[in-house]
Every structure is written in C-alpha cells, then in structure tokens.
Amino acid sequence: MTQIVNPEQINTIFNRRYATKKYNPDKHIPEQDWQAILTAGRLSPSSNGYEPWQFLLVKSPQIKADIRPFAPGAVNSLNGADKLLIILARKGLTYDSAYAKSWVEQVQGVKYDQNSPQSQGFKAFQSQLLKLSTPERLFSWTCRQCYIALANMLTAAAALDIDSCPIEGFNYEQMNQYLADHQLMDPQQWGVAVMCSFGYRAQTIPPKKRWPLNKIYHEI
C-alpha cells in the first residue's frame, strides 16, 4: 500500500503544531481549508460510531464580547484568531435514547430495534464495562470522545499550515448557561466539552520540549 505521507512528514506536522498565543487578525483561513478541518472532526472515531458532538462556530462579535469576561483562556484567541469553535458533547446517549434511534435509522440506514444484538451490545458496553451509571458519568464519556475530534482538527490544521489553540480556560457553568439562555444550545441535550481556535500565528513557534520517548513508552 502506498503511503499517503511518510514518517518525516508526520514528524514535521506535529512539531509545527503549537498552542498559539498570538494570532494575526488580518489573515483568514480559506474556506476549502476550513471545511477540511471540520471534516477531520466529523470523520473522527467515536465509541460505537455514535458521533456525540456538535461544532459551534462563533462568528457574532456580540457573542465574543459577551463570553470574554468568563473565558480568560480564550482572550488571546478572541483578539485575533480567525475561527473560534465551541465543541458540544451530547447528553443522555444510551442504547434506547431518541438520538440512538435517529442515528441508527438516518445514518446507518437500518430499522432501529432496541432488542437487536447491536443495541443490546451497546447497552452492556455502557452499563457493564464502563459503568456509566449516572448522567454525569455518561456526559464525561461523551466529552472524552469530543477530545478525539478536537485533536484531529488541530492536526489537520497543522498539516494545512494553519495555527490553533485548544481552550479549557473558561467557566464551564457560565458558558453553558449563556448558550442555553440565548437559545444557542438545548441544555437537556448538550453541554460544552471544550473550545478551540484557528488562524495564523503572529509569533515564532518555539522548539518542542517533551520527555524523550523512552520515558513514556514501554513494551510489556
């Protein structure tokens, strides 16, 4: 099989990726590149393929101004990033939820049956293996999957020579309340997992400082 990229190119992409602290507000991401970044998120793996995420692109200057007081970790991005994205995680994703039924029928194209081997297997996976016995545990599980999509979008951006920054530095309670109050999110169905920004840096990327591989990788 022909390699799409070689190991050297992989190393270059990951060394290029940096949590950008200062963006150039005058540079904008071409639409084709932005769609490719979104596609990297959309095609990301998720548990049983259920895709428990939504991506909200914040374009409104008013919304950006409103969230600034309770999102200190996003200030650098708000000051210059071309794109600010909020990633939502789905709540209540169980084998017999309305969403599971719609996903099976609309995405997979088969009739939903909660007693099917697939549905019952997913039920056992959640309840017996992962012990997702509370709404909080269930939401934490879908949030973790959103980080897979986040990582793939950051990597896709780096491959396109676009900068990015993952953002957790905000008050989650206030962010969720704001989105709910402004009818930008149904709080019964969704909660904020993480934010991220994309654009073009106005700074020099420092060399990566990481543990050597032999400190973090072991064969057992």
C-alpha positions, 0 to 999 in steps of 0.5 A: 500500500502506498503511503499517503505521507511518510514518517518525516512528514508526520514528524514535521506536522506535529512539531509545527503544531503549537498552542498559539498565543498570538494570532494575526487578525488580518489573515483568514483561513480559506474556506476549502481549508476550513471545511477540511478541518471540520471534516477531520472532526466529523470523520473522527472515531467515536465509541460505537460510531455514535458521533456525540458532538456538535461544532459551534462556530462563533462568528457574532462579535456580540457573542465574543464580547459577551463570553470574554469576561468568563473565558480568560483562556480564550482572550488571546484567541478572541483578539485575533484568531480567525475561527473560534469553535465551541465543541458540544458533547451530547447528553443522555446517549444510551442504547434506547435514547431518541438520538440512538434511534435517529442515528441508527435509522438516518445514518446507518440506514437500518430499522432501529430495534432496541432488542437487536444484538447491536443495541443490546451490545451497546447497552452492556458496553455502557452499563457493564464495562464502563459503568456509566451509571449516572448522567454525569458519568455518561456526559464525561464519556461523551466529552472524552470522545469530543477530545478525539475530534478536537485533536484531529482538527488541530492536526489537520490544521497543522498539516494545512499550515494553519495555527490553533489553540485548544481552550479549557480556560473558561467557566464551564457553568457560565458558558453553558448557561449563556448558550442555553439562555440565548437559545444557542444550545438545548441544555437537556441535550448538550453541554460544552466539552471544550473550545478551540481556535484557528488562524495564523500565528503572529509569533515564532513557534518555539522548539518542542520540549517533551520527555524523550520517548523512552520515558513514556513508552514501554513494551510489556 
